[in-house]
Amino acid sequence: MCDHGMVPGPTNTQFAVAVHVLTYLSAIGGDRPVSSDELSGSTNTNPVYVRRVLGPLREAGLVHARQGSQGGWTLGRPAADITLVEVWSLLQGDEPVLGLHGPNPKCPVGAGIQDALHDLDAAVAAALRAELGRRTIADLVTAATGAGGVRRRRR
């Protein structure tokens, strides 16, 4: 009999936090720099985690960071020009979508399941990328704020 003890893996929230932050910067921030503290308050995460998630987005030009007391984060491009697949690719790369594991090769199912799961993962990843490619941050601003009707905060 195969040992089938299940150990759930951690959920990677980087994509969700990044999309949340980009949507916030567009809907609330406007042109003003938004601090990591303010972004962490909206995402309910630690400011260090927000900065870590935004690092690859900054390197790709999706966001800009300004240092100092009047510093913070702003969008690097218009929200309508940032697709969700671009964000996904920056943060997830080619990681399996389904969270593939290392099965027991001595198990009759475990010996062949990786190939089957890899094929399934490739199909799911292609469908996910296609759907994310049809959506932009501007689309999420509309969806999250009810047609973009959010009052922007001023400093």
N, C-alpha and C positions, 0 to 999 in steps of 0.2 A: 504494500500500500504506500502511496506517496504521502510525504509530509506536506500538508496543505495549510499550515498556519499562515494566516493573513496578517500582514503588518502594514497598516495604511501609511503612505508616504505623505510628506508635508505638501500642502497646497501652495503653489507659486502664485503670489498675488501681484507680482511686478507689473504685468500687463494691465490688470484692473486698476492699480494705483496710478500707473502712467496715464492711462486714458482718462481717469478721474481728474488728475492734475491738469492735463492739457485742456479738458473741457472747462475746468474752473478758470484757468488762465484766460480762456476765450470769453467765457460768459461773465465772469466777475472782475477779473483783473484788467481787461482792456489793455491799455498801453502802460499802465503803472506796474512797476516791479512788485511781485508778491513774495513775501518771505516764506522760507521753509516752514516756519512756525505756523503761519496762517494756512499753508497747504496741508500741513500735518493735522491741523484742527479739522479741516474739511474731510480728509481721508481717514481720520481716526487712527493714524499711524505715527511713529516716531519721526521727527524731523530728519534724523540721520538716514533713516530708511528712504524718505522722500528724496533726499539728495543723492543717495546711491542709485535709486531708480532713474532719476533724471540725468545722471552722468552720461549714459550712452545716447540719450536724446540730445543732450548738449553737443556732444561730439559730432552728431549727425546734422546739427543745425536746426533741429525742431524747436529747441528752446535756447534762450540766452540767459546767462547769469551775470548779475552786476553785484560787485562787492560793496561793502560799506553800510552805513546807517540808512541810506536811502536805496539800498540794494535789494535784490530779489530776483525772481524769475519772470520772464516774459516769453511769449511765443516767438519763435524765430521765423515762422511763416504764417500766412493766413490759415485759419482753421479749416477752410474749405480745401486747402492744398495738402493737408496731412491725412493720409489714409490710415485706417486701423491696421492694415496689413503691414505698413511700414513700421509702425510701433511694435507689432507682434514680432516682425523679423529682427528688429534691433534687440529686443529683450529675450526672445525665445530661441532665435536662430533655428537650427535644425533639430532641436531637442524633440523627442517623441511627444506627441500630443496626448497619447493615452497613458503615459507613465510606465513604459515597459520595464520589466523586472528581470532578474537573473534566476530562472527556474532551476530546479534540481534536474540535471541532465540524466540521472539514473532513473527518473520517473518516466514511464512510457509516454505520458502526455507532455511532461516537461521537456523531453528531448526534441519535440517538434513544434511546440507552441510558439516559440520565438519567431519562426518564419511566418506562421499564420498571423500572429499579432503585428509583425512588421508590415505585412501587406495591408492589413486593416488600418494600421496607423498611417500609412502613406495615403490611403484613400480619404481618411478623415482629415488629415492635414491639408490635402488638396482642396477639399470642400470648405474647410475653415478659411484657408487663404483666399479662396474665391469670394466668399461672403465678406470677409474683412476688407477685401479690395474694393468692394462696392460702397463702403461706408467711410465717412470722414469725421473729423472732430466737429465740424460744423453741424453735421447730422445729429451728433450726440448732444450738442448744445440745444438744438431744437427739441429733441426728445426729452432731455433732462429738465428743461426749464419751461416747457409749455410754449413752444414757438419763440424761444429766446427772450421771454419777458422777465429778465432778472435785472434788478437794479444793481449797478456796479458800485462797489465800495470806493470811497475816496480816502486818501490819507490826510 
